[in-house]
């Protein structure tokens, strides 16, 4: 995917969907400007929906843009270490 995006990084105006001829009067709220929300907006805007995207970060793209995935991996590793099965003492053999 990244290779295709890099190959076609030039002017993409001709590939974008045409704007709706008339609005249908419905509004859609999209929480976060990640890949899923941007795809939904791209699919619904040509159908006449008014898409409003709410994003807390300064730029769109979600986890693909921000580096929060690495911090999530650290959190997951800490949780695994915290809940990992501990070595239990083995019973002494009765001889």
Secondary structure as GFF3:
##gff-version 3
##sequence-region A 1 95
A	DSSP	alpha_helix	2	7	.	.	.	ID=ss1
A	DSSP	three_ten_helix	13	15	.	.	.	ID=ss2
A	DSSP	beta_strand	27	31	.	.	.	ID=ss3
A	DSSP	alpha_helix	35	45	.	.	.	ID=ss4
A	DSSP	beta_strand	50	54	.	.	.	ID=ss5
A	DSSP	three_ten_helix	62	64	.	.	.	ID=ss6
A	DSSP	alpha_helix	68	83	.	.	.	ID=ss7
###
